[in-house]
Amino acid sequence: MVIYYGCRHCGKELGVLQHTEMDITLRFLELLEEKDLAEMIVSEKDGYFRLEVICEYCQQALDMHPDYHELDHFLQ
Ligand SMILES: [Zn+2]
């Protein structure tokens, strides 16, 4: 099982998780995100998965401009 993870806002690729790293990483993400992880993981073709998170840059932008977050939801 391989999971690519990237920013859901700007689409920036942040890395790739191998199965062996999953336990540690998911535990780490649980501390950051209270959202259901199932909502964050998108299944892609060929058995790959994509984990959608927020990158450092977008997090900073959201912190400075909370309105962007509402706009993003509106566009979805
Ligand atoms: Zn981003």
N, CA, C, O and the ligand as a Tripos MOL2 file, in Angstrom:
@<TRIPOS>MOLECULE
protein
  305   303    77     0     0
PROTEIN
NO_CHARGES

@<TRIPOS>ATOM
      1 N           0.8420   -1.1900    0.0000 N.3       1 MET1
      2 CA          0.0000    0.0000    0.0000 C.3       1 MET1
      3 C           0.8820    1.2460    0.0000 C.2       1 MET1
      4 O           1.7620    1.4110    0.8450 O.2       1 MET1
      5 N           0.6210    2.1090   -0.9640 N.am      2 VAL2
      6 CA          1.3840    3.3560   -1.0640 C.3       2 VAL2
      7 C           0.3970    4.5180   -1.0330 C.2       2 VAL2
      8 O          -0.6130    4.5110   -1.7370 O.2       2 VAL2
      9 N           0.6980    5.4900   -0.2260 N.am      3 ILE3
     10 CA         -0.1670    6.6660   -0.1390 C.3       3 ILE3
     11 C           0.6410    7.9140   -0.4740 C.2       3 ILE3
     12 O           1.6330    8.2370    0.1790 O.2       3 ILE3
     13 N           0.1890    8.5910   -1.4970 N.am      4 TYR4
     14 CA          0.7750    9.8920   -1.8050 C.3       4 TYR4
     15 C           0.0430   10.9090   -0.9690 C.2       4 TYR4
     16 O          -1.1700   10.8030   -0.7870 O.2       4 TYR4
     17 N           0.7500   11.8870   -0.4600 N.am      5 TYR5
     18 CA          0.0120   12.9290    0.2240 C.3       5 TYR5
     19 C           0.4120   14.2970   -0.2800 C.2       5 TYR5
     20 O           1.5670   14.5700   -0.6050 O.2       5 TYR5
     21 N          -0.6060   15.1470   -0.3290 N.am      6 GLY6
     22 CA         -0.3910   16.4670   -0.8790 C.3       6 GLY6
     23 C          -1.4040   17.4470   -0.3410 C.2       6 GLY6
     24 O          -2.3350   17.0820    0.3760 O.2       6 GLY6
     25 N          -1.2040   18.7020   -0.7030 N.am      7 CYS7
     26 CA         -2.0680   19.7650   -0.2160 C.3       7 CYS7
     27 C          -3.3740   19.7790   -1.0000 C.2       7 CYS7
     28 O          -3.3760   19.7550   -2.2310 O.2       7 CYS7
     29 N          -4.4650   19.8170   -0.2810 N.am      8 ARG8
     30 CA         -5.7770   19.8180   -0.9380 C.3       8 ARG8
     31 C          -6.1150   21.1910   -1.5060 C.2       8 ARG8
     32 O          -7.0230   21.3200   -2.3260 O.2       8 ARG8
     33 N          -5.3880   22.2130   -1.0730 N.am      9 HIS9
     34 CA         -5.7070   23.5640   -1.5340 C.3       9 HIS9
     35 C          -4.9180   23.9550   -2.7700 C.2       9 HIS9
     36 O          -5.4950   24.4420   -3.7420 O.2       9 HIS9
     37 N          -3.5960   23.7470   -2.7470 N.am     10 CYS10
     38 CA         -2.7880   24.1660   -3.8920 C.3      10 CYS10
     39 C          -2.3290   22.9730   -4.7270 C.2      10 CYS10
     40 O          -1.7640   23.1520   -5.8060 O.2      10 CYS10
     41 N          -2.5710   21.7460   -4.2300 N.am     11 GLY11
     42 CA         -2.2230   20.5680   -5.0130 C.3      11 GLY11
     43 C          -0.7550   20.1760   -4.9290 C.2      11 GLY11
     44 O          -0.3280   19.2520   -5.6220 O.2      11 GLY11
     45 N           0.0140   20.8480   -4.1090 N.am     12 LYS12
     46 CA          1.4320   20.5610   -3.9740 C.3      12 LYS12
     47 C           1.6510   19.1560   -3.4030 C.2      12 LYS12
     48 O           1.0250   18.7710   -2.4160 O.2      12 LYS12
     49 N           2.5550   18.3950   -4.0450 N.am     13 GLU13
     50 CA          2.8730   17.0680   -3.5380 C.3      13 GLU13
     51 C           3.8150   17.1980   -2.3490 C.2      13 GLU13
     52 O           4.8320   17.8870   -2.4220 O.2      13 GLU13
     53 N           3.4700   16.5350   -1.2680 N.am     14 LEU14
     54 CA          4.2800   16.6640   -0.0510 C.3      14 LEU14
     55 C           5.1160   15.4220    0.2250 C.2      14 LEU14
     56 O           6.0940   15.4920    0.9680 O.2      14 LEU14
     57 N           4.7480   14.2940   -0.3580 N.am     15 GLY15
     58 CA          5.5530   13.1050   -0.1150 C.3      15 GLY15
     59 C           4.7960   11.8310   -0.4060 C.2      15 GLY15
     60 O           3.6490   11.8560   -0.8510 O.2      15 GLY15
     61 N           5.4460   10.7350   -0.1520 N.am     16 VAL16
     62 CA          4.8670    9.4090   -0.3690 C.3      16 VAL16
     63 C           5.0540    8.5950    0.9000 C.2      16 VAL16
     64 O           6.1330    8.5920    1.4920 O.2      16 VAL16
     65 N           4.0070    7.9130    1.3100 N.am     17 LEU17
     66 CA          4.0860    7.0720    2.4930 C.3      17 LEU17
     67 C           4.1150    5.6070    2.0860 C.2      17 LEU17
     68 O           3.2740    5.1510    1.3120 O.2      17 LEU17
     69 N           5.0760    4.8820    2.6070 N.am     18 GLN18
     70 CA          5.0800    3.4400    2.4180 C.3      18 GLN18
     71 C           4.3010    2.8060    3.5580 C.2      18 GLN18
     72 O           4.0760    3.4170    4.6030 O.2      18 GLN18
     73 N           3.9020    1.5830    3.3320 N.am     19 HIS19
     74 CA          3.0980    0.8870    4.3320 C.3      19 HIS19
     75 C           3.7670    0.8840    5.7090 C.2      19 HIS19
     76 O           3.1000    1.0500    6.7300 O.2      19 HIS19
     77 N           5.0760    0.6950    5.7280 N.am     20 THR20
     78 CA          5.7950    0.5880    6.9990 C.3      20 THR20
     79 C           5.7550    1.8760    7.8140 C.2      20 THR20
     80 O           5.9230    1.8560    9.0330 O.2      20 THR20
     81 N           5.5300    3.0010    7.1230 N.am     21 GLU21
     82 CA          5.5080    4.2780    7.8280 C.3      21 GLU21
     83 C           4.0960    4.6740    8.2600 C.2      21 GLU21
     84 O           3.9050    5.6320    9.0090 O.2      21 GLU21
     85 N           3.1280    3.9270    7.7780 N.am     22 MET22
     86 CA          1.7330    4.3110    7.9590 C.3      22 MET22
     87 C           1.3300    4.5290    9.4050 C.2      22 MET22
     88 O           0.7450    5.5580    9.7430 O.2      22 MET22
     89 N           1.6390    3.5660   10.2590 N.am     23 ASP23
     90 CA          1.1950    3.6490   11.6490 C.3      23 ASP23
     91 C           1.6530    4.9370   12.3060 C.2      23 ASP23
     92 O           0.8690    5.6570   12.9240 O.2      23 ASP23
     93 N           2.9410    5.2100   12.1580 N.am     24 ILE24
     94 CA          3.5080    6.4020   12.7800 C.3      24 ILE24
     95 C           2.8780    7.6570   12.1970 C.2      24 ILE24
     96 O           2.5010    8.5740   12.9270 O.2      24 ILE24
     97 N           2.7710    7.6860   10.8850 N.am     25 THR25
     98 CA          2.2870    8.8880   10.2170 C.3      25 THR25
     99 C           0.8280    9.1580   10.5380 C.2      25 THR25
    100 O           0.4520   10.2990   10.8040 O.2      25 THR25
    101 N           0.0070    8.1220   10.5170 N.am     26 LEU26
    102 CA         -1.4080    8.3300   10.7880 C.3      26 LEU26
    103 C          -1.6170    8.7890   12.2220 C.2      26 LEU26
    104 O          -2.4950    9.6040   12.5050 O.2      26 LEU26
    105 N          -0.8080    8.2600   13.1150 N.am     27 ARG27
    106 CA         -0.9070    8.7140   14.4990 C.3      27 ARG27
    107 C          -0.5220   10.1840   14.6020 C.2      27 ARG27
    108 O          -1.1340   10.9550   15.3410 O.2      27 ARG27
    109 N           0.5000   10.5520   13.8480 N.am     28 PHE28
    110 CA          0.9590   11.9380   13.8240 C.3      28 PHE28
    111 C          -0.1310   12.8510   13.2610 C.2      28 PHE28
    112 O          -0.4010   13.9230   13.8030 O.2      28 PHE28
    113 N          -0.7480   12.4090   12.1700 N.am     29 LEU29
    114 CA         -1.7810   13.2240   11.5380 C.3      29 LEU29
    115 C          -3.0050   13.3560   12.4360 C.2      29 LEU29
    116 O          -3.6950   14.3760   12.4130 O.2      29 LEU29
    117 N          -3.2670   12.3330   13.2170 N.am     30 GLU30
    118 CA         -4.4180   12.3840   14.1090 C.3      30 GLU30
    119 C          -4.2810   13.5140   15.1190 C.2      30 GLU30
    120 O          -5.2700   14.0930   15.5680 O.2      30 GLU30
    121 N          -3.0400   13.8150   15.4640 N.am     31 LEU31
    122 CA         -2.7980   14.9080   16.4030 C.3      31 LEU31
    123 C          -3.0750   16.2560   15.7500 C.2      31 LEU31
    124 O          -3.4620   17.2140   16.4190 O.2      31 LEU31
    125 N          -2.8710   16.3180   14.4310 N.am     32 LEU32
    126 CA         -3.0330   17.5780   13.7190 C.3      32 LEU32
    127 C          -4.4620   17.8030   13.2520 C.2      32 LEU32
    128 O          -4.9730   18.9230   13.2690 O.2      32 LEU32
    129 N          -5.0880   16.7230   12.8390 N.am     33 GLU33
    130 CA         -6.4070   16.8440   12.2200 C.3      33 GLU33
    131 C          -7.4370   16.0610   13.0160 C.2      33 GLU33
    132 O          -7.2560   14.8730   13.2860 O.2      33 GLU33
    133 N          -8.5010   16.7210   13.3830 N.am     34 GLU34
    134 CA         -9.5520   16.0190   14.0960 C.3      34 GLU34
    135 C         -10.5520   15.3920   13.1310 C.2      34 GLU34
    136 O         -11.4430   14.6430   13.5310 O.2      34 GLU34
    137 N         -10.3840   15.7100   11.8800 N.am     35 LYS35
    138 CA        -11.2850   15.1650   10.8660 C.3      35 LYS35
    139 C         -11.1440   13.6560   10.7360 C.2      35 LYS35
    140 O         -10.0990   13.0950   11.0660 O.2      35 LYS35
    141 N         -12.1550   13.0230   10.2760 N.am     36 ASP36
    142 CA        -12.0970   11.6050   10.0000 C.3      36 ASP36
    143 C         -11.0900   11.3580    8.8780 C.2      36 ASP36
    144 O         -11.1980   11.9430    7.8010 O.2      36 ASP36
    145 N         -10.1200   10.4950    9.1350 N.am     37 LEU37
    146 CA         -9.0890   10.2380    8.1320 C.3      37 LEU37
    147 C          -9.6800    9.6760    6.8450 C.2      37 LEU37
    148 O          -9.1530    9.9070    5.7570 O.2      37 LEU37
    149 N         -10.7600    8.9490    6.9760 N.am     38 ALA38
    150 CA        -11.3860    8.3750    5.7870 C.3      38 ALA38
    151 C         -11.8080    9.4620    4.8030 C.2      38 ALA38
    152 O         -11.8330    9.2510    3.5900 O.2      38 ALA38
    153 N         -12.1360   10.6220    5.3510 N.am     39 GLU39
    154 CA        -12.5310   11.7390    4.4850 C.3      39 GLU39
    155 C         -11.3380   12.3550    3.7780 C.2      39 GLU39
    156 O         -11.4750   12.9990    2.7380 O.2      39 GLU39
    157 N         -10.1530   12.1440    4.3650 N.am     40 MET40
    158 CA         -8.9580   12.7760    3.8300 C.3      40 MET40
    159 C          -8.2440   11.8960    2.8160 C.2      40 MET40
    160 O          -7.4270   12.3800    2.0320 O.2      40 MET40
    161 N          -8.5500   10.6100    2.8310 N.am     41 ILE41
    162 CA         -7.8640    9.6960    1.9310 C.3      41 ILE41
    163 C          -8.7340    9.4290    0.7110 C.2      41 ILE41
    164 O          -9.8660    8.9580    0.8210 O.2      41 ILE41
    165 N          -8.1860    9.7380   -0.4370 N.am     42 VAL42
    166 CA         -8.9070    9.5670   -1.6840 C.3      42 VAL42
    167 C          -8.2910    8.3960   -2.4370 C.2      42 VAL42
    168 O          -7.0800    8.3580   -2.6540 O.2      42 VAL42
    169 N          -9.1140    7.4570   -2.8270 N.am     43 SER43
    170 CA         -8.6270    6.3070   -3.5710 C.3      43 SER43
    171 C          -8.3670    6.6910   -5.0170 C.2      43 SER43
    172 O          -9.1890    7.3530   -5.6520 O.2      43 SER43
    173 N          -7.2130    6.2690   -5.5340 N.am     44 GLU44
    174 CA         -6.9020    6.5500   -6.9240 C.3      44 GLU44
    175 C          -6.7040    5.2380   -7.6670 C.2      44 GLU44
    176 O          -6.6830    4.1660   -7.0640 O.2      44 GLU44
    177 N          -6.5610    5.3350   -8.9590 N.am     45 LYS45
    178 CA         -6.4190    4.1300   -9.7650 C.3      45 LYS45
    179 C          -5.1260    3.3720   -9.4410 C.2      45 LYS45
    180 O          -4.1970    3.9380   -8.8660 O.2      45 LYS45
    181 N          -5.0750    2.1040   -9.8100 N.am     46 ASP46
    182 CA         -3.9030    1.2440   -9.6100 C.3      46 ASP46
    183 C          -3.5730    1.0010   -8.1450 C.2      46 ASP46
    184 O          -2.4290    0.7000   -7.8050 O.2      46 ASP46
    185 N          -4.5750    1.1330   -7.2750 N.am     47 GLY47
    186 CA         -4.3530    0.7940   -5.8730 C.3      47 GLY47
    187 C          -3.6070    1.8410   -5.0810 C.2      47 GLY47
    188 O          -3.2000    1.5900   -3.9470 O.2      47 GLY47
    189 N          -3.4210    3.0020   -5.6570 N.am     48 TYR48
    190 CA         -2.7790    4.0720   -4.9140 C.3      48 TYR48
    191 C          -3.8270    4.8840   -4.1720 C.2      48 TYR48
    192 O          -4.9980    4.9290   -4.5480 O.2      48 TYR48
    193 N          -3.3700    5.5160   -3.1170 N.am     49 PHE49
    194 CA         -4.2640    6.3840   -2.3650 C.3      49 PHE49
    195 C          -3.6260    7.7550   -2.2490 C.2      49 PHE49
    196 O          -2.4060    7.9030   -2.3180 O.2      49 PHE49
    197 N          -4.4640    8.7370   -2.0760 N.am     50 ARG50
    198 CA         -3.9600   10.1040   -1.9130 C.3      50 ARG50
    199 C          -4.5260   10.6610   -0.6200 C.2      50 ARG50
    200 O          -5.7370   10.6450   -0.3950 O.2      50 ARG50
    201 N          -3.6450   11.1460    0.2140 N.am     51 LEU51
    202 CA         -4.0460   11.7370    1.4760 C.3      51 LEU51
    203 C          -4.0080   13.2510    1.3250 C.2      51 LEU51
    204 O          -2.9700   13.8360    1.0160 O.2      51 LEU51
    205 N          -5.1470   13.8670    1.5470 N.am     52 GLU52
    206 CA         -5.2180   15.3010    1.3350 C.3      52 GLU52
    207 C          -5.0830   16.0470    2.6490 C.2      52 GLU52
    208 O          -5.9050   15.9020    3.5540 O.2      52 GLU52
    209 N          -4.0420   16.8370    2.7370 N.am     53 VAL53
    210 CA         -3.7680   17.6220    3.9390 C.3      53 VAL53
    211 C          -3.5900   19.0800    3.5240 C.2      53 VAL53
    212 O          -3.8160   19.4440    2.3700 O.2      53 VAL53
    213 N          -3.1880   19.8910    4.4660 N.am     54 ILE54
    214 CA         -2.9130   21.2920    4.1510 C.3      54 ILE54
    215 C          -1.4230   21.5400    4.3400 C.2      54 ILE54
    216 O          -0.8710   21.2310    5.3960 O.2      54 ILE54
    217 N          -0.7790   22.0900    3.3380 N.am     55 CYS55
    218 CA          0.6550   22.3370    3.4330 C.3      55 CYS55
    219 C           0.9160   23.5540    4.3180 C.2      55 CYS55
    220 O           0.0100   24.3180    4.6490 O.2      55 CYS55
    221 N           2.1710   23.7020    4.6820 N.am     56 GLU56
    222 CA          2.5630   24.7780    5.5830 C.3      56 GLU56
    223 C           2.1760   26.1450    5.0210 C.2      56 GLU56
    224 O           1.6790   27.0160    5.7340 O.2      56 GLU56
    225 N           2.4220   26.3020    3.7200 N.am     57 TYR57
    226 CA          2.1470   27.5750    3.0660 C.3      57 TYR57
    227 C           0.6620   27.9290    3.1320 C.2      57 TYR57
    228 O           0.3000   29.0470    3.4970 O.2      57 TYR57
    229 N          -0.1900   26.9740    2.7800 N.am     58 CYS58
    230 CA         -1.6300   27.2370    2.7730 C.3      58 CYS58
    231 C          -2.1530   27.4200    4.1950 C.2      58 CYS58
    232 O          -3.0610   28.2170    4.4300 O.2      58 CYS58
    233 N          -1.5740   26.6770    5.1420 N.am     59 GLN59
    234 CA         -2.0010   26.8330    6.5280 C.3      59 GLN59
    235 C          -1.7300   28.2560    7.0030 C.2      59 GLN59
    236 O          -2.5540   28.8620    7.6880 O.2      59 GLN59
    237 N          -0.5720   28.7750    6.6340 N.am     60 GLN60
    238 CA         -0.2240   30.1480    7.0160 C.3      60 GLN60
    239 C          -1.1740   31.1370    6.3570 C.2      60 GLN60
    240 O          -1.6140   32.1030    6.9800 O.2      60 GLN60
    241 N          -1.4830   30.8860    5.0900 N.am     61 ALA61
    242 CA         -2.3870   31.7630    4.3560 C.3      61 ALA61
    243 C          -3.7750   31.7480    4.9930 C.2      61 ALA61
    244 O          -4.4300   32.7840    5.1060 O.2      61 ALA61
    245 N          -4.2140   30.5570    5.4070 N.am     62 LEU62
    246 CA         -5.5240   30.4400    6.0310 C.3      62 LEU62
    247 C          -5.5440   31.1380    7.3860 C.2      62 LEU62
    248 O          -6.5400   31.7490    7.7720 O.2      62 LEU62
    249 N          -4.4310   31.0350    8.0960 N.am     63 ASP63
    250 CA         -4.3530   31.6930    9.3990 C.3      63 ASP63
    251 C          -4.4490   33.2060    9.2570 C.2      63 ASP63
    252 O          -5.0530   33.8860   10.0860 O.2      63 ASP63
    253 N          -3.8390   33.7190    8.1880 N.am     64 MET64
    254 CA         -3.8320   35.1680    7.9740 C.3      64 MET64
    255 C          -5.1150   35.6490    7.3150 C.2      64 MET64
    256 O          -5.5620   36.7740    7.5380 O.2      64 MET64
    257 N          -5.7040   34.7680    6.4930 N.am     65 HIS65
    258 CA         -6.9080   35.1500    5.7580 C.3      65 HIS65
    259 C          -7.9710   34.0640    5.8950 C.2      65 HIS65
    260 O          -8.1800   33.2890    4.9610 O.2      65 HIS65
    261 N          -8.6410   33.9960    7.0350 N.am     66 PRO66
    262 CA         -9.6330   32.9390    7.2810 C.3      66 PRO66
    263 C         -10.7200   32.8850    6.2120 C.2      66 PRO66
    264 O         -11.3450   31.8430    6.0160 O.2      66 PRO66
    265 N         -10.9490   33.9930    5.5240 N.am     67 ASP67
    266 CA        -11.9820   34.0240    4.4880 C.3      67 ASP67
    267 C         -11.6710   33.0560    3.3580 C.2      67 ASP67
    268 O         -12.5860   32.5240    2.7280 O.2      67 ASP67
    269 N         -10.3770   32.8180    3.0900 N.am     68 TYR68
    270 CA         -9.9980   31.9090    2.0070 C.3      68 TYR68
    271 C         -10.5940   30.5310    2.2260 C.2      68 TYR68
    272 O         -10.9710   29.8370    1.2820 O.2      68 TYR68
    273 N         -10.6720   30.1520    3.4880 N.am     69 HIS69
    274 CA        -11.1740   28.8230    3.8060 C.3      69 HIS69
    275 C         -12.6380   28.7010    3.3930 C.2      69 HIS69
    276 O         -13.0580   27.6920    2.8260 O.2      69 HIS69
    277 N         -13.3970   29.7380    3.6860 N.am     70 GLU70
    278 CA        -14.8110   29.7190    3.2990 C.3      70 GLU70
    279 C         -14.9520   29.7080    1.7870 C.2      70 GLU70
    280 O         -15.8080   29.0210    1.2290 O.2      70 GLU70
    281 N         -14.1030   30.4760    1.1420 N.am     71 LEU71
    282 CA        -14.1570   30.5480   -0.3160 C.3      71 LEU71
    283 C         -13.8760   29.1730   -0.9160 C.2      71 LEU71
    284 O         -14.5400   28.7500   -1.8630 O.2      71 LEU71
    285 N         -12.8880   28.4840   -0.3560 N.am     72 ASP72
    286 CA        -12.5260   27.1650   -0.8480 C.3      72 ASP72
    287 C         -13.7020   26.1990   -0.7440 C.2      72 ASP72
    288 O         -13.9750   25.4380   -1.6720 O.2      72 ASP72
    289 N         -14.3850   26.2370    0.3770 N.am     73 HIS73
    290 CA        -15.5430   25.3620    0.5370 C.3      73 HIS73
    291 C         -16.6480   25.7310   -0.4340 C.2      73 HIS73
    292 O         -17.3410   24.8710   -0.9770 O.2      73 HIS73
    293 N         -16.7930   27.0140   -0.6370 N.am     74 PHE74
    294 CA        -17.8270   27.4840   -1.5570 C.3      74 PHE74
    295 C         -17.5630   26.9790   -2.9640 C.2      74 PHE74
    296 O         -18.4880   26.5820   -3.6730 O.2      74 PHE74
    297 N         -16.2960   26.9970   -3.3650 N.am     75 LEU75
    298 CA        -15.9410   26.5670   -4.7190 C.3      75 LEU75
    299 C         -16.1070   25.0680   -4.9010 C.2      75 LEU75
    300 O         -16.3310   24.6000   -6.0170 O.2      75 LEU75
    301 N         -16.0030   24.3190   -3.8290 N.am     76 GLN76
    302 CA        -16.1460   22.8680   -3.9450 C.3      76 GLN76
    303 C         -17.6080   22.5170   -4.1700 C.2      76 GLN76
    304 O         -17.9490   21.3400   -4.2940 O.2      76 GLN76
    305 ZN         -0.9380   24.1560   -0.2090 Zn       77 ZN77
@<TRIPOS>BOND
     1     1     2 1
     2     2     3 1
     3     3     4 2
     4     3     5 am
     5     5     6 1
     6     6     7 1
     7     7     8 2
     8     7     9 am
     9     9    10 1
    10    10    11 1
    11    11    12 2
    12    11    13 am
    13    13    14 1
    14    14    15 1
    15    15    16 2
    16    15    17 am
    17    17    18 1
    18    18    19 1
    19    19    20 2
    20    19    21 am
    21    21    22 1
    22    22    23 1
    23    23    24 2
    24    23    25 am
    25    25    26 1
    26    26    27 1
    27    27    28 2
    28    27    29 am
    29    29    30 1
    30    30    31 1
    31    31    32 2
    32    31    33 am
    33    33    34 1
    34    34    35 1
    35    35    36 2
    36    35    37 am
    37    37    38 1
    38    38    39 1
    39    39    40 2
    40    39    41 am
    41    41    42 1
    42    42    43 1
    43    43    44 2
    44    43    45 am
    45    45    46 1
    46    46    47 1
    47    47    48 2
    48    47    49 am
    49    49    50 1
    50    50    51 1
    51    51    52 2
    52    51    53 am
    53    53    54 1
    54    54    55 1
    55    55    56 2
    56    55    57 am
    57    57    58 1
    58    58    59 1
    59    59    60 2
    60    59    61 am
    61    61    62 1
    62    62    63 1
    63    63    64 2
    64    63    65 am
    65    65    66 1
    66    66    67 1
    67    67    68 2
    68    67    69 am
    69    69    70 1
    70    70    71 1
    71    71    72 2
    72    71    73 am
    73    73    74 1
    74    74    75 1
    75    75    76 2
    76    75    77 am
    77    77    78 1
    78    78    79 1
    79    79    80 2
    80    79    81 am
    81    81    82 1
    82    82    83 1
    83    83    84 2
    84    83    85 am
    85    85    86 1
    86    86    87 1
    87    87    88 2
    88    87    89 am
    89    89    90 1
    90    90    91 1
    91    91    92 2
    92    91    93 am
    93    93    94 1
    94    94    95 1
    95    95    96 2
    96    95    97 am
    97    97    98 1
    98    98    99 1
    99    99   100 2
   100    99   101 am
   101   101   102 1
   102   102   103 1
   103   103   104 2
   104   103   105 am
   105   105   106 1
   106   106   107 1
   107   107   108 2
   108   107   109 am
   109   109   110 1
   110   110   111 1
   111   111   112 2
   112   111   113 am
   113   113   114 1
   114   114   115 1
   115   115   116 2
   116   115   117 am
   117   117   118 1
   118   118   119 1
   119   119   120 2
   120   119   121 am
   121   121   122 1
   122   122   123 1
   123   123   124 2
   124   123   125 am
   125   125   126 1
   126   126   127 1
   127   127   128 2
   128   127   129 am
   129   129   130 1
   130   130   131 1
   131   131   132 2
   132   131   133 am
   133   133   134 1
   134   134   135 1
   135   135   136 2
   136   135   137 am
   137   137   138 1
   138   138   139 1
   139   139   140 2
   140   139   141 am
   141   141   142 1
   142   142   143 1
   143   143   144 2
   144   143   145 am
   145   145   146 1
   146   146   147 1
   147   147   148 2
   148   147   149 am
   149   149   150 1
   150   150   151 1
   151   151   152 2
   152   151   153 am
   153   153   154 1
   154   154   155 1
   155   155   156 2
   156   155   157 am
   157   157   158 1
   158   158   159 1
   159   159   160 2
   160   159   161 am
   161   161   162 1
   162   162   163 1
   163   163   164 2
   164   163   165 am
   165   165   166 1
   166   166   167 1
   167   167   168 2
   168   167   169 am
   169   169   170 1
   170   170   171 1
   171   171   172 2
   172   171   173 am
   173   173   174 1
   174   174   175 1
   175   175   176 2
   176   175   177 am
   177   177   178 1
   178   178   179 1
   179   179   180 2
   180   179   181 am
   181   181   182 1
   182   182   183 1
   183   183   184 2
   184   183   185 am
   185   185   186 1
   186   186   187 1
   187   187   188 2
   188   187   189 am
   189   189   190 1
   190   190   191 1
   191   191   192 2
   192   191   193 am
   193   193   194 1
   194   194   195 1
   195   195   196 2
   196   195   197 am
   197   197   198 1
   198   198   199 1
   199   199   200 2
   200   199   201 am
   201   201   202 1
   202   202   203 1
   203   203   204 2
   204   203   205 am
   205   205   206 1
   206   206   207 1
   207   207   208 2
   208   207   209 am
   209   209   210 1
   210   210   211 1
   211   211   212 2
   212   211   213 am
   213   213   214 1
   214   214   215 1
   215   215   216 2
   216   215   217 am
   217   217   218 1
   218   218   219 1
   219   219   220 2
   220   219   221 am
   221   221   222 1
   222   222   223 1
   223   223   224 2
   224   223   225 am
   225   225   226 1
   226   226   227 1
   227   227   228 2
   228   227   229 am
   229   229   230 1
   230   230   231 1
   231   231   232 2
   232   231   233 am
   233   233   234 1
   234   234   235 1
   235   235   236 2
   236   235   237 am
   237   237   238 1
   238   238   239 1
   239   239   240 2
   240   239   241 am
   241   241   242 1
   242   242   243 1
   243   243   244 2
   244   243   245 am
   245   245   246 1
   246   246   247 1
   247   247   248 2
   248   247   249 am
   249   249   250 1
   250   250   251 1
   251   251   252 2
   252   251   253 am
   253   253   254 1
   254   254   255 1
   255   255   256 2
   256   255   257 am
   257   257   258 1
   258   258   259 1
   259   259   260 2
   260   259   261 am
   261   261   262 1
   262   262   263 1
   263   263   264 2
   264   263   265 am
   265   265   266 1
   266   266   267 1
   267   267   268 2
   268   267   269 am
   269   269   270 1
   270   270   271 1
   271   271   272 2
   272   271   273 am
   273   273   274 1
   274   274   275 1
   275   275   276 2
   276   275   277 am
   277   277   278 1
   278   278   279 1
   279   279   280 2
   280   279   281 am
   281   281   282 1
   282   282   283 1
   283   283   284 2
   284   283   285 am
   285   285   286 1
   286   286   287 1
   287   287   288 2
   288   287   289 am
   289   289   290 1
   290   290   291 1
   291   291   292 2
   292   291   293 am
   293   293   294 1
   294   294   295 1
   295   295   296 2
   296   295   297 am
   297   297   298 1
   298   298   299 1
   299   299   300 2
   300   299   301 am
   301   301   302 1
   302   302   303 1
   303   303   304 2
@<TRIPOS>SUBSTRUCTURE
     1 MET1         2 RESIDUE 1 A MET
     2 VAL2         6 RESIDUE 1 A VAL
     3 ILE3        10 RESIDUE 1 A ILE
     4 TYR4        14 RESIDUE 1 A TYR
     5 TYR5        18 RESIDUE 1 A TYR
     6 GLY6        22 RESIDUE 1 A GLY
     7 CYS7        26 RESIDUE 1 A CYS
     8 ARG8        30 RESIDUE 1 A ARG
     9 HIS9        34 RESIDUE 1 A HIS
    10 CYS10       38 RESIDUE 1 A CYS
    11 GLY11       42 RESIDUE 1 A GLY
    12 LYS12       46 RESIDUE 1 A LYS
    13 GLU13       50 RESIDUE 1 A GLU
    14 LEU14       54 RESIDUE 1 A LEU
    15 GLY15       58 RESIDUE 1 A GLY
    16 VAL16       62 RESIDUE 1 A VAL
    17 LEU17       66 RESIDUE 1 A LEU
    18 GLN18       70 RESIDUE 1 A GLN
    19 HIS19       74 RESIDUE 1 A HIS
    20 THR20       78 RESIDUE 1 A THR
    21 GLU21       82 RESIDUE 1 A GLU
    22 MET22       86 RESIDUE 1 A MET
    23 ASP23       90 RESIDUE 1 A ASP
    24 ILE24       94 RESIDUE 1 A ILE
    25 THR25       98 RESIDUE 1 A THR
    26 LEU26      102 RESIDUE 1 A LEU
    27 ARG27      106 RESIDUE 1 A ARG
    28 PHE28      110 RESIDUE 1 A PHE
    29 LEU29      114 RESIDUE 1 A LEU
    30 GLU30      118 RESIDUE 1 A GLU
    31 LEU31      122 RESIDUE 1 A LEU
    32 LEU32      126 RESIDUE 1 A LEU
    33 GLU33      130 RESIDUE 1 A GLU
    34 GLU34      134 RESIDUE 1 A GLU
    35 LYS35      138 RESIDUE 1 A LYS
    36 ASP36      142 RESIDUE 1 A ASP
    37 LEU37      146 RESIDUE 1 A LEU
    38 ALA38      150 RESIDUE 1 A ALA
    39 GLU39      154 RESIDUE 1 A GLU
    40 MET40      158 RESIDUE 1 A MET
    41 ILE41      162 RESIDUE 1 A ILE
    42 VAL42      166 RESIDUE 1 A VAL
    43 SER43      170 RESIDUE 1 A SER
    44 GLU44      174 RESIDUE 1 A GLU
    45 LYS45      178 RESIDUE 1 A LYS
    46 ASP46      182 RESIDUE 1 A ASP
    47 GLY47      186 RESIDUE 1 A GLY
    48 TYR48      190 RESIDUE 1 A TYR
    49 PHE49      194 RESIDUE 1 A PHE
    50 ARG50      198 RESIDUE 1 A ARG
    51 LEU51      202 RESIDUE 1 A LEU
    52 GLU52      206 RESIDUE 1 A GLU
    53 VAL53      210 RESIDUE 1 A VAL
    54 ILE54      214 RESIDUE 1 A ILE
    55 CYS55      218 RESIDUE 1 A CYS
    56 GLU56      222 RESIDUE 1 A GLU
    57 TYR57      226 RESIDUE 1 A TYR
    58 CYS58      230 RESIDUE 1 A CYS
    59 GLN59      234 RESIDUE 1 A GLN
    60 GLN60      238 RESIDUE 1 A GLN
    61 ALA61      242 RESIDUE 1 A ALA
    62 LEU62      246 RESIDUE 1 A LEU
    63 ASP63      250 RESIDUE 1 A ASP
    64 MET64      254 RESIDUE 1 A MET
    65 HIS65      258 RESIDUE 1 A HIS
    66 PRO66      262 RESIDUE 1 A PRO
    67 ASP67      266 RESIDUE 1 A ASP
    68 TYR68      270 RESIDUE 1 A TYR
    69 HIS69      274 RESIDUE 1 A HIS
    70 GLU70      278 RESIDUE 1 A GLU
    71 LEU71      282 RESIDUE 1 A LEU
    72 ASP72      286 RESIDUE 1 A ASP
    73 HIS73      290 RESIDUE 1 A HIS
    74 PHE74      294 RESIDUE 1 A PHE
    75 LEU75      298 RESIDUE 1 A LEU
    76 GLN76      302 RESIDUE 1 A GLN
    77 ZN77       305 GROUP 0 **** ****
